[in-house]
């Protein structure tokens, strides 16, 4: 019996079927300097809307983004546990807040402070998610980078630092507002 391996650097657009090849990361930061970046996804995390600021910062076109899984911009330095905790939080109809290092189409990266909240229908069922991003606090990026590097491995995916949110959110909420 063989298991199907997936390449984390190939993303398939669910609308067009187009395969998008994510770049290898380059250790060069692009400083995000303002304006709110907004995306909306369906309940599976597939992008249904991306505003101009997000498209320009990510380097992807509207056609590439709409229908693509949101992890198209996930940088490999991000710990899986942060995203597992994010999904648990938003699936329970709560707002998730966190620092995220994103990967641009050109391989460079940028940091943002993200707020994700569920979109609910009239019955209170989740029909998608909205994410708003703003400039990450520069003084927090170095600390967050260290924190993420420490908990990046797969062995930390369900670590209490993420799963109960205590340490992670105490750290985040202790940063500047």
C-alpha positions as CSV (number, residue, x, y, z in Angstrom):
1,X,0.0,0.0,0.0
2,X,1.4,3.4,-1.0
3,X,0.5,6.7,0.4
4,X,0.0,9.7,-1.8
5,X,2.6,12.4,-1.1
6,X,1.7,15.9,-1.8
7,X,4.1,18.6,-2.7
8,X,3.6,21.6,-0.4
9,X,5.0,23.9,-3.1
10,X,2.3,23.0,-5.6
11,X,-1.2,24.5,-5.0
12,X,-4.2,23.6,-7.2
13,X,-6.8,26.3,-7.9
14,X,-10.2,24.6,-7.2
15,X,-12.0,26.7,-9.8
16,X,-9.6,26.6,-12.7
17,X,-7.7,23.4,-12.0
18,X,-4.5,25.3,-12.6
19,X,-1.4,24.2,-10.7
20,X,0.4,27.1,-9.0
21,X,4.0,26.5,-8.1
22,X,4.9,28.2,-4.8
23,X,8.4,29.7,-4.8
24,X,11.3,28.6,-2.7
25,X,11.6,31.1,0.2
26,X,14.1,33.8,-0.1
27,X,15.4,35.3,3.2
28,X,14.4,38.9,2.2
29,X,11.6,40.8,3.9
30,X,9.2,43.1,2.2
31,X,8.0,45.5,4.8
32,X,4.2,45.9,4.7
33,X,3.6,49.6,5.4
34,X,-0.1,50.1,5.5
35,X,-3.6,49.7,4.3
36,X,-5.7,46.8,5.4
37,X,-5.4,43.5,3.5
38,X,-8.7,41.5,3.4
39,X,-9.5,38.1,2.2
40,X,-12.6,35.9,2.5
41,X,-12.7,32.2,2.2
42,X,-15.3,29.4,2.2
43,X,-15.5,27.0,5.1
44,X,-12.6,24.9,3.7
45,X,-10.2,27.9,3.5
46,X,-10.5,28.4,-0.3
47,X,-10.2,32.1,-1.2
48,X,-13.4,33.7,-2.5
49,X,-12.3,37.3,-2.3
50,X,-8.9,39.1,-2.0
51,X,-8.7,42.9,-1.9
52,X,-6.2,44.9,-4.0
53,X,-3.8,45.4,-1.1
54,X,-3.6,41.7,-0.5
55,X,-3.1,40.9,-4.2
56,X,-0.4,43.5,-4.5
57,X,1.5,42.4,-1.4
58,X,1.2,38.7,-2.1
59,X,2.2,39.2,-5.8
60,X,-0.6,36.9,-7.0
61,X,-3.3,38.0,-9.4
62,X,-7.0,37.9,-8.6
63,X,-7.3,35.0,-11.1
64,X,-4.6,33.0,-9.3
65,X,-6.0,33.7,-5.8
66,X,-9.8,33.2,-6.2
67,X,-10.3,29.4,-5.9
68,X,-6.9,28.8,-4.4
69,X,-6.5,27.5,-0.9
70,X,-5.4,30.2,1.5
71,X,-2.2,28.4,2.3
72,X,-0.9,29.6,-1.1
73,X,0.8,32.3,1.0
74,X,1.9,30.2,3.9
75,X,5.5,30.5,4.7
76,X,7.3,27.3,5.8
77,X,8.6,29.1,8.9
78,X,5.1,29.2,10.3
79,X,4.4,26.4,12.9
80,X,1.6,24.1,12.0
81,X,0.4,24.3,15.5
82,X,-0.5,27.9,15.1
83,X,-2.8,27.0,12.2
84,X,-4.3,24.1,14.0
85,X,-5.2,26.4,16.8
86,X,-6.5,29.0,14.4
87,X,-8.9,26.5,12.8
88,X,-10.1,25.3,16.2
89,X,-10.7,28.8,17.3
90,X,-12.6,30.0,14.2
91,X,-14.5,26.8,13.9
92,X,-15.9,27.5,17.4
93,X,-17.1,30.9,16.2
94,X,-14.5,32.9,17.9
95,X,-12.0,35.4,16.5
96,X,-8.4,34.4,16.1
97,X,-5.6,36.9,16.3
98,X,-2.0,36.1,15.4
99,X,1.2,37.2,13.8
100,X,1.7,35.5,10.4
101,X,4.8,35.3,8.2
102,X,3.5,35.1,4.6
103,X,5.3,33.9,1.5
104,X,5.0,36.1,-1.6
105,X,4.9,34.8,-5.1
106,X,8.5,36.1,-5.7
107,X,9.8,34.1,-2.7
108,X,10.2,37.0,-0.3
109,X,8.2,37.3,2.9
110,X,6.2,39.8,4.9
111,X,4.8,39.9,8.4
112,X,1.3,40.9,9.3
113,X,-1.0,40.9,12.4
114,X,-4.1,38.9,11.3
115,X,-7.6,38.9,12.7
116,X,-9.8,36.0,11.4
117,X,-13.5,35.7,12.2
118,X,-16.2,33.4,11.0
119,X,-19.1,34.6,8.7
120,X,-22.4,33.3,10.0
121,X,-25.7,32.8,8.2
122,X,-29.1,33.7,9.7
123,X,-29.2,30.4,11.6
124,X,-25.7,31.0,13.1
125,X,-24.0,28.4,10.9
126,X,-20.5,29.2,9.6
127,X,-20.5,29.9,5.9
128,X,-17.0,31.2,5.5
129,X,-14.3,33.3,7.1
130,X,-13.0,36.9,6.8
131,X,-9.4,37.8,7.5
132,X,-8.1,41.3,8.0
133,X,-4.4,42.1,8.2
134,X,-2.6,45.1,9.4
135,X,1.0,46.1,9.9
136,X,2.8,43.8,12.4
137,X,4.4,45.7,15.3
138,X,8.1,45.8,14.4
139,X,9.2,45.3,18.0
140,X,7.1,42.1,18.2
141,X,8.4,40.4,15.0
142,X,11.8,39.3,16.5
143,X,10.1,37.8,19.5
144,X,7.4,36.1,17.5
145,X,10.1,34.7,15.1
146,X,11.9,33.1,18.0
147,X,8.7,31.8,19.4
148,X,7.7,30.3,16.1
149,X,11.1,28.8,15.4
150,X,11.0,27.0,18.8
151,X,7.6,25.4,18.0
152,X,7.9,24.9,14.3
153,X,8.4,21.1,14.2
154,X,5.6,18.7,13.6
155,X,6.0,17.4,17.1
156,X,4.5,20.7,18.4
157,X,1.3,20.6,16.2
158,X,-0.8,19.7,19.3
159,X,1.4,21.3,21.9
160,X,-0.5,23.0,24.7
161,X,1.2,26.2,23.8
162,X,-1.1,26.3,20.8
163,X,-3.9,23.9,21.7
164,X,-5.0,25.6,24.8
165,X,-3.9,29.0,23.5
166,X,-2.7,30.1,26.9
167,X,0.9,30.8,26.3
168,X,0.4,31.9,22.7
169,X,-2.4,34.3,23.3
170,X,-0.8,35.6,26.6
171,X,2.2,36.5,24.5
172,X,0.2,38.0,21.6
173,X,-2.1,40.0,23.8
174,X,0.9,41.3,25.8
175,X,2.1,43.0,22.6
176,X,1.2,46.6,21.6
177,X,-2.4,47.2,20.6
